[in-house]
Amino acid sequence: MPNLCANCVTASDITEAQIENLRKRLNLTRTMQGLGIASLFLCVVSMFLIYIGLQLFSAYVFGLALILLIASLGVSFREIQISTRSLEIYLGTMEKGKNKK
């Protein structure tokens, strides 16, 4: 029997897309956490450098920590965008299922 709906999206297609989306979000979360931890570590190193009297070097280390924090926030923002879009798609499929009943 020929496929009557060549452009239809099946439940397995949606599940596969959700799994791919979750993997992408997991990688973004891992990256975000790594950048955040590195930023915090460099902040502590910067404080130690101030403590031992290396103010100029500590300023550079702290600047790098700020750059890593900004990168972490950027990755976090991207993950939130993907998460929000994923929820919109999921709600859309729920609404379609509700309208069929």
C-alpha atoms as one frame of an Amber mdcrd trajectory, in Angstrom:
protein
   0.000   0.000   0.000   1.473   3.381  -0.967   2.290   5.992   1.656  -0.731
   8.297   1.795   1.016  11.045   3.698   4.550  11.642   2.488   4.903  14.893
   4.448   3.364  13.675   7.725   5.449  13.757  10.876   5.289  10.519  12.828
   5.673  10.024  16.555   9.051   8.359  16.010  10.230  11.425  14.051   9.247
  13.661  16.951  10.938  11.357  19.462  14.118  11.254  17.380  14.140  15.067
  17.110  13.605  15.375  20.867  16.517  13.026  21.596  18.776  15.022  19.268
  17.618  18.238  20.920  18.349  16.832  24.389  21.846  15.763  23.314  22.542
  19.247  21.983  21.253  20.826  25.191  23.316  18.409  27.299  26.481  19.393
  25.421  25.660  23.087  25.819  25.038  22.608  29.545  28.337  20.750  29.937
  30.169  23.544  28.094  28.406  26.222  30.138  29.316  24.538  33.414  32.924
  24.022  32.356  33.296  27.679  31.433  31.641  28.754  34.682  33.885  26.526
  36.794  36.999  27.765  34.969  35.854  31.353  35.532  35.323  30.794  39.244
  38.680  29.027  39.548  40.454  31.954  37.875  38.683  34.371  40.217  40.117
  32.449  43.171  43.560  32.424  41.535  43.228  36.174  41.004  42.443  36.708
  44.689  45.452  34.618  45.646  47.660  36.659  43.312  46.438  39.858  44.963
  47.181  38.300  48.355  50.788  37.551  47.403  51.260  41.009  45.860  51.018
  40.342  42.124  48.305  42.913  41.368  49.093  43.401  37.668  49.117  39.672
  36.919  45.947  39.216  38.969  44.216  41.860  36.839  44.954  39.848  33.680
  43.813  36.607  35.285  40.628  38.293  36.491  40.026  39.696  32.994  40.292
  36.190  31.574  37.861  34.982  34.246  35.372  37.639  33.160  35.710  36.593
  29.520  35.025  32.972  30.473  31.998  34.063  32.512  30.630  36.033  29.553
  31.127  32.966  27.333  29.335  30.794  29.900  26.402  33.208  29.987  26.278
  33.236  26.186  26.128  29.439  26.051  23.447  29.513  28.757  21.388  31.969
  26.713  21.636  29.688  23.651  20.564  26.657  25.695  17.542  28.584  26.988
  16.578  29.489  23.421  16.758  25.849  22.332  14.848  24.711  25.416  12.094
  27.261  24.860  11.746  26.328  21.196  11.584  22.655  22.134   8.751  23.335
  24.583   6.872  25.339  21.944   7.083  22.420  19.518   5.996  19.956  22.214
   3.023  22.116  23.190   2.084  22.402  19.521   1.985  18.611  19.142  -0.086
  18.350  22.322  -2.578  20.878  20.969  -2.822  19.002  17.659  -3.479  15.766
  19.561  -6.143  17.475  21.676  -7.911  18.843  18.592  -8.094  15.350  17.027
 -10.105  13.953  19.946
